[in-house]
Amino acid sequence: MNAWLTVLTSAAVGALVSSAVTLIGQHLERRARRDELLFNKAIDLAAAQRDFTLSLAEKSGATATLIDPAINAETYFRWFKNLIDTGKLPPDADKGRPKPKQE
């Protein structure tokens, strides 16, 4: 009888450990997929920003200074990640935001 108890206890502990490892693996995979999606969207947004700036410069005849899309992608990725993690944009995102009018 004692041997059966040992076998059942070992099986239960093995199942719990296996479940815990699976849950940790799923969490890490979800986080990696989320970061990959954020990165892809940041790259898309950086490319769209570059295309918009180029078309605006062509149509207006003005000169434009282009920022490297890799720098823009890094900035957008950091902003998106902070927005998802904290619900707010980081402080450096306020540079281009218009200030509210004070009465």
C-alpha positions as a Markdown table, in Angstrom:
| # | Residue | x | y | z |
|---|---|---|---|---|
| 1 | Met | 0.0 | 0.0 | 0.0 |
| 2 | Asn | 2.9 | 2.4 | 0.8 |
| 3 | Ala | 4.3 | 1.9 | -2.7 |
| 4 | Trp | 1.1 | 2.9 | -4.3 |
| 5 | Leu | 0.9 | 6.1 | -2.2 |
| 6 | Thr | 4.5 | 6.9 | -3.3 |
| 7 | Val | 3.6 | 6.4 | -7.0 |
| 8 | Leu | 0.4 | 8.5 | -6.8 |
| 9 | Thr | 2.2 | 11.3 | -5.0 |
| 10 | Ser | 5.0 | 11.3 | -7.5 |
| 11 | Ala | 2.5 | 11.4 | -10.4 |
| 12 | Ala | 0.6 | 14.3 | -8.8 |
| 13 | Val | 3.8 | 16.3 | -8.2 |
| 14 | Gly | 5.0 | 15.6 | -11.7 |
| 15 | Ala | 1.6 | 16.8 | -13.1 |
| 16 | Leu | 1.8 | 20.0 | -11.0 |
| 17 | Val | 5.4 | 20.7 | -12.1 |
| 18 | Ser | 4.6 | 20.0 | -15.7 |
| 19 | Ser | 1.5 | 22.4 | -15.5 |
| 20 | Ala | 3.6 | 25.1 | -13.9 |
| 21 | Val | 6.3 | 24.9 | -16.6 |
| 22 | Thr | 3.6 | 24.9 | -19.3 |
| 23 | Leu | 2.0 | 28.1 | -17.8 |
| 24 | Ile | 5.3 | 29.9 | -17.6 |
| 25 | Gly | 6.1 | 28.9 | -21.2 |
| 26 | Gln | 2.8 | 30.2 | -22.4 |
| 27 | His | 3.2 | 33.5 | -20.6 |
| 28 | Leu | 6.7 | 34.0 | -22.1 |
| 29 | Glu | 5.5 | 33.1 | -25.6 |
| 30 | Arg | 2.5 | 35.5 | -25.3 |
| 31 | Arg | 4.8 | 38.3 | -24.2 |
| 32 | Ala | 7.2 | 37.6 | -27.0 |
| 33 | Arg | 4.3 | 37.6 | -29.6 |
| 34 | Arg | 3.0 | 40.8 | -28.2 |
| 35 | Asp | 6.4 | 42.4 | -28.4 |
| 36 | Glu | 6.8 | 41.1 | -32.0 |
| 37 | Leu | 3.5 | 42.6 | -33.0 |
| 38 | Leu | 4.4 | 45.9 | -31.3 |
| 39 | Phe | 7.7 | 45.9 | -33.2 |
| 40 | Asn | 6.0 | 45.2 | -36.5 |
| 41 | Lys | 3.5 | 48.0 | -36.0 |
| 42 | Ala | 6.3 | 50.4 | -34.9 |
| 43 | Ile | 8.1 | 49.6 | -38.2 |
| 44 | Asp | 5.0 | 50.1 | -40.2 |
| 45 | Leu | 4.3 | 53.4 | -38.5 |
| 46 | Ala | 7.9 | 54.6 | -39.0 |
| 47 | Ala | 7.6 | 53.8 | -42.7 |
| 48 | Ala | 4.2 | 55.6 | -43.0 |
| 49 | Gln | 5.7 | 58.6 | -41.3 |
| 50 | Arg | 8.6 | 58.7 | -43.7 |
| 51 | Asp | 6.3 | 58.3 | -46.7 |
| 52 | Phe | 4.0 | 61.0 | -45.4 |
| 53 | Thr | 6.9 | 63.4 | -44.9 |
| 54 | Leu | 8.3 | 62.7 | -48.4 |
| 55 | Ser | 4.9 | 63.2 | -50.1 |
| 56 | Leu | 4.3 | 66.4 | -48.1 |
| 57 | Ala | 7.7 | 67.7 | -49.2 |
| 58 | Glu | 7.0 | 66.8 | -52.8 |
| 59 | Lys | 3.6 | 68.4 | -52.9 |
| 60 | Ser | 4.6 | 71.6 | -51.1 |
| 61 | Gly | 8.0 | 72.0 | -52.6 |
| 62 | Ala | 9.5 | 72.5 | -49.2 |
| 63 | Thr | 12.6 | 70.8 | -47.9 |
| 64 | Ala | 12.2 | 68.1 | -45.3 |
| 65 | Thr | 14.6 | 66.6 | -42.8 |
| 66 | Leu | 14.1 | 62.8 | -42.5 |
| 67 | Ile | 14.8 | 60.9 | -39.4 |
| 68 | Asp | 16.2 | 57.4 | -39.8 |
| 69 | Pro | 13.2 | 55.1 | -39.7 |
| 70 | Ala | 15.0 | 52.8 | -37.3 |
| 71 | Ile | 15.1 | 55.6 | -34.8 |
| 72 | Asn | 11.4 | 56.3 | -35.3 |
| 73 | Ala | 10.6 | 52.6 | -35.0 |
| 74 | Glu | 12.5 | 52.4 | -31.7 |
| 75 | Thr | 10.7 | 55.4 | -30.4 |
| 76 | Tyr | 7.3 | 54.1 | -31.5 |
| 77 | Phe | 8.0 | 50.6 | -30.0 |
| 78 | Arg | 9.0 | 52.2 | -26.7 |
| 79 | Trp | 5.9 | 54.3 | -26.7 |
| 80 | Phe | 3.6 | 51.4 | -27.6 |
| 81 | Lys | 5.2 | 49.2 | -24.9 |
| 82 | Asn | 4.9 | 51.8 | -22.2 |
| 83 | Leu | 1.3 | 52.5 | -23.3 |
| 84 | Ile | 0.3 | 48.8 | -22.9 |
| 85 | Asp | 2.3 | 48.3 | -19.7 |
| 86 | Thr | 1.2 | 51.4 | -17.9 |
| 87 | Gly | -1.7 | 52.8 | -19.8 |
| 88 | Lys | 0.1 | 56.1 | -20.5 |
| 89 | Leu | 2.7 | 57.4 | -22.9 |
| 90 | Pro | 6.2 | 58.1 | -21.6 |
| 91 | Pro | 7.0 | 61.7 | -20.7 |
| 92 | Asp | 9.1 | 62.2 | -23.8 |
| 93 | Ala | 6.0 | 61.6 | -25.9 |
| 94 | Asp | 4.6 | 64.9 | -24.8 |
| 95 | Lys | 7.2 | 66.9 | -26.8 |
| 96 | Gly | 4.9 | 67.2 | -29.9 |
| 97 | Arg | 1.6 | 67.3 | -28.1 |
| 98 | Pro | -0.2 | 70.7 | -28.1 |
| 99 | Lys | -0.5 | 72.2 | -24.6 |
| 100 | Pro | -4.0 | 72.7 | -23.3 |
| 101 | Lys | -5.2 | 76.4 | -23.3 |
| 102 | Gln | -5.2 | 77.9 | -19.9 |
| 103 | Glu | -8.0 | 80.4 | -19.2 |
